[in-house]
Amino acid sequence: MTRTTANLVLLGTAAIWGLAFVFQKTAMDHMGPYLFVALRSFIACAALLPVALSERPGGAPLLPGGLVRVASLGGVMFFLGALLQQIGLVTATVTNTGFLTGLYVVITPLLVWVFFRRAPVRHVWLAVGLAFVGTWFLGGGTVGGLSYGDVLVAVSALFWAGHMLVIEASSHHGRPIMFTCIQFAVTGVLGLAGAFAFETVSLSAIAGAWQELLYVGLLSSALTFALLAVAMKHTQSSDAAILVSMETVFAALAAAVLLGERLTPLAWAGAVMMFAATLIVQLAPFVDRRRWRPPSAPPAS
């Protein structure tokens, strides 16, 4: 695979993630957020399982205890992020959801600073300021401008950021597919428990959202992870950082074309600021390589 081909694959991955927000929103017309999170996760887990089993090094245990523990923590973080995002999508627009979810990129180095005492590079503070003002503008420049759903999506970014830290911690196990498979299994179990506790689970609901479930479960969750793992071997991290950040732009485009969503000029200014903040954080480590480098891949939406 050439570098150009790898970059095109990464751009396609960002497009799949961006479009996934539309499917996540329309799925809420048929089922509750707990059930959707559970089923998308089980589908992704089943799709990745054959690859995960082949990833096992010779003589290594099938499920090492350390890997199971860190993957389970990743599953909890993924579940909380996905659930809050999914509940938020009931009332939040796809456009706002895309940009607000992208806040995790800015939050991640701040969590590293809080929990690991590794100070972020100076560019991050510029990104924090841009993200704050951008969020304010996205809400119309008023205190109550963001909807309840918008707030939930913004809070979900905290858990997506925590998920990034868990992924980084899992890297030394050298089995990323198995990590992801276990993570989705844990997420699915938690989501299914919540669905039976708080929602009505029915076959008609599942049948009504089968297209959304297959898209998000197979394409947005399973396929894109595999594509990312391959493409990252053939391109530079700086290229990948920019390309995968295009997820928010593709979400806005998909929402405009498929759902007819529109932003005010002030909200667009805020969206541009938030996207700029994402790029600054992603590219800052290449300016100062002595500090912590944030993962370039966003969570599967």
C-alpha positions in Angstrom: 0.0 0.0 0.0 1.4 3.4 -1.0 1.3 6.4 1.3 -1.3 8.1 -1.0 -3.5 5.0 -0.8 -3.2 4.8 3.0 -4.2 8.4 3.3 -7.2 7.8 1.1 -8.2 4.9 3.3 -7.9 7.1 6.4 -10.0 9.8 4.7 -12.6 7.1 3.9 -12.5 6.0 7.5 -13.3 9.5 8.7 -16.2 9.7 6.2 -17.6 6.4 7.6 -17.4 7.7 11.1 -19.0 11.0 10.1 -21.9 9.4 8.4 -22.4 7.1 11.3 -23.8 10.0 13.4 -26.7 10.1 11.0 -27.5 6.4 11.4 -27.1 6.7 15.2 -29.7 9.5 15.2 -32.2 7.8 12.9 -31.9 4.6 14.9 -33.5 6.4 17.9 -36.8 6.5 16.0 -37.0 2.7 16.6 -35.2 1.8 19.8 -33.7 3.2 23.0 -30.1 4.2 23.4 -29.2 1.3 25.7 -30.4 -1.4 23.2 -28.7 0.4 20.3 -25.3 0.5 22.1 -25.6 -3.1 23.1 -26.5 -4.5 19.6 -23.9 -2.4 17.7 -21.3 -3.6 20.1 -22.2 -7.3 19.8 -22.2 -7.0 16.0 -18.7 -5.4 16.1 -17.5 -8.1 18.5 -18.7 -10.9 16.4 -17.2 -9.4 13.3 -13.8 -8.9 14.9 -13.7 -12.2 16.8 -12.1 -14.4 14.0 -9.4 -11.8 13.5 -8.8 -11.5 17.2 -8.4 -15.3 17.6 -5.8 -15.4 14.8 -3.9 -12.5 16.5 -2.9 -14.9 19.4 0.9 -15.4 19.5 2.1 -19.0 19.6 2.0 -20.4 23.1 0.4 -17.3 24.6 -2.8 -17.6 26.7 -6.0 -16.9 24.8 -7.1 -14.3 27.3 -4.3 -12.9 29.4 -5.5 -11.5 32.7 -3.9 -8.1 32.1 -5.4 -7.7 28.7 -8.9 -8.7 30.0 -8.7 -6.1 32.8 -7.6 -3.2 30.6 -10.0 -4.2 27.9 -12.9 -4.4 30.4 -12.0 -0.9 31.6 -12.0 0.2 28.0 -15.4 -1.3 27.6 -16.8 0.6 30.5 -15.4 3.9 29.1 -16.7 3.1 25.7 -20.1 2.2 27.1 -20.4 5.5 29.1 -19.2 7.6 26.1 -21.4 5.8 23.6 -24.5 5.9 25.9 -24.3 9.6 26.7 -23.7 10.3 23.0 -26.6 8.2 22.0 -29.0 9.7 24.5 -27.8 13.1 23.5 -28.6 12.4 19.8 -32.3 12.1 20.7 -32.5 15.9 20.9 -29.0 17.1 19.6 -28.4 17.7 16.0 -25.9 15.5 14.1 -23.9 18.5 13.3 -23.5 19.6 16.9 -22.9 16.0 18.0 -20.0 15.7 15.6 -18.2 18.8 16.8 -19.0 18.3 20.5 -17.7 14.7 20.4 -14.5 16.0 18.9 -13.8 17.8 22.2 -12.3 14.6 23.4 -9.2 15.4 21.5 -8.7 18.6 23.5 -9.7 16.9 26.8 -7.3 13.9 26.5 -4.0 15.8 27.2 -5.7 17.6 30.1 -6.6 14.2 31.6 -3.0 13.1 31.1 -1.9 16.2 33.0 -4.4 15.5 35.9 -3.8 11.8 36.3 -0.2 11.3 35.2 1.3 14.8 35.8 2.6 15.1 32.2 2.1 18.7 31.3 0.6 19.2 27.8 2.6 21.2 25.2 1.9 24.9 25.2 -0.2 24.7 22.0 -2.9 22.7 23.9 -3.8 25.8 25.9 -4.6 27.6 22.7 -6.7 24.7 21.7 -8.6 24.7 25.0 -9.4 28.4 24.5 -10.6 27.9 21.0 -12.7 24.9 22.0 -14.3 26.8 24.9 -15.2 29.8 22.7 -16.2 27.5 19.8 -18.6 25.6 22.1 -20.0 28.9 23.3 -20.6 30.0 19.7 -22.0 26.7 18.7 -24.7 27.2 21.3 -25.5 30.6 19.9 -23.4 32.7 22.3 -25.8 32.3 25.2 -25.7 30.4 28.5 -28.7 28.2 27.6 -27.9 27.9 23.9 -26.8 24.3 24.1 -29.7 21.8 24.3 -29.8 19.1 27.0 -28.7 16.6 24.3 -25.8 18.8 23.4 -24.7 18.9 27.1 -24.8 15.1 27.3 -22.7 14.8 24.1 -20.2 17.2 25.5 -20.0 15.2 28.7 -19.5 12.0 26.7 -16.3 13.6 25.4 -14.8 13.1 28.9 -15.3 9.4 28.6 -14.0 9.2 25.0 -10.9 10.9 26.3 -10.6 8.4 29.1 -11.1 5.7 26.5 -8.1 7.1 24.6 -5.9 6.7 27.8 -7.0 3.1 28.2 -6.1 2.3 24.6 -2.7 3.8 25.2 -2.3 1.6 28.3 -3.3 -1.5 26.3 -0.7 -1.0 23.6 2.0 -3.0 25.3 -0.1 -6.1 25.1 0.4 -6.1 21.4 -3.1 -7.5 20.6 -5.2 -4.5 19.5 -8.0 -6.6 17.8 -8.5 -8.8 20.9 -8.5 -5.7 23.1 -11.2 -4.2 20.9 -13.2 -7.4 20.8 -13.3 -7.8 24.6 -14.1 -4.1 24.9 -17.1 -4.4 22.6 -18.3 -7.6 24.5 -18.2 -5.7 27.8 -20.0 -2.7 26.2 -22.6 -5.0 24.8 -23.3 -6.7 28.1 -23.6 -3.4 29.9 -25.9 -2.0 27.2 -28.1 -5.1 27.2 -28.5 -5.0 31.0 -29.5 -1.3 30.8 -32.0 -2.1 27.9 -33.8 -4.8 29.9 -33.8 -2.6 33.0 -34.9 0.7 31.5 -36.3 0.1 27.9 -38.7 -2.1 26.0 -36.8 -4.7 24.1 -38.7 -6.0 21.0 -37.9 -7.7 17.7 -39.9 -5.1 15.9 -37.6 -2.4 17.2 -34.5 -4.3 16.1 -36.1 -5.0 12.7 -36.9 -1.3 12.3 -33.2 -0.2 12.8 -31.4 -3.2 11.2 -29.8 -0.9 8.6 -28.5 1.5 11.2 -27.2 -1.4 13.4 -25.3 -3.0 10.6 -23.8 0.2 9.4 -22.6 1.3 12.8 -21.7 -2.2 14.0 -19.9 -3.5 10.9 -18.7 -0.5 9.1 -18.2 2.2 11.7 -17.0 -0.1 14.5 -15.4 -3.2 13.1 -14.3 -2.4 9.5 -12.8 1.0 10.3 -10.7 -0.3 13.1 -9.1 -2.8 10.7 -8.6 -0.2 8.0 -7.0 2.1 10.6 -4.6 -0.6 11.8 -3.5 -1.3 8.2 -3.3 2.3 6.9 -1.3 3.6 9.9 1.6 1.3 8.8 1.9 3.0 5.5 1.6 6.7 6.3 2.9 9.4 8.7 1.1 10.0 12.0 0.8 13.7 11.1 -1.2 12.8 8.0 -3.4 10.5 9.9 -4.0 13.1 12.7 -5.4 15.5 10.1 -7.4 13.0 8.1 -9.2 11.3 10.9 -10.1 14.6 12.4 -12.2 15.2 9.3 -14.8 13.0 10.9 -16.5 16.1 12.3 -16.6 17.8 8.9 -18.1 14.7 7.3 -20.7 14.6 10.0 -21.7 18.1 9.3 -21.9 17.4 5.5 -24.0 14.3 6.0 -26.4 16.1 8.3 -26.8 18.9 5.8 -27.4 16.6 2.8 -29.4 13.8 4.5 -31.2 15.6 7.3 -31.3 19.2 6.1 -29.6 20.5 9.2 -28.2 24.1 9.0 -26.0 26.2 11.3 -26.2 29.9 11.9 -23.1 31.9 10.9 -22.2 32.2 14.6 -22.5 28.5 15.1 -20.4 27.8 12.0 -17.7 30.1 13.4 -17.8 28.1 16.6 -17.6 24.8 14.6 -14.5 26.1 12.8 -12.9 27.0 16.1 -13.6 23.6 17.5 -12.2 21.9 14.4 -9.1 24.1 14.6 -8.6 23.2 18.3 -8.7 19.5 17.3 -6.1 20.0 14.7 -3.8 22.0 17.0 -3.9 19.2 19.6 -3.3 16.5 17.0 -0.4 18.2 15.4 1.2 19.8 18.5 3.3 16.7 19.4 5.0 16.9 16.0 6.2 20.4 17.0 7.4 19.3 20.4 8.2 15.6 20.3 9.6 15.7 23.9 6.1 15.6 25.4 3.2 13.2 25.3 1.7 12.3 21.9 -2.1 11.9 21.9 -3.5 8.9 20.0 -4.4 10.0 16.4 -7.4 7.8 16.1 -10.8 8.9 17.5 -13.3 6.5 19.1 -15.5 4.5 16.9 -18.7 6.5 16.7 
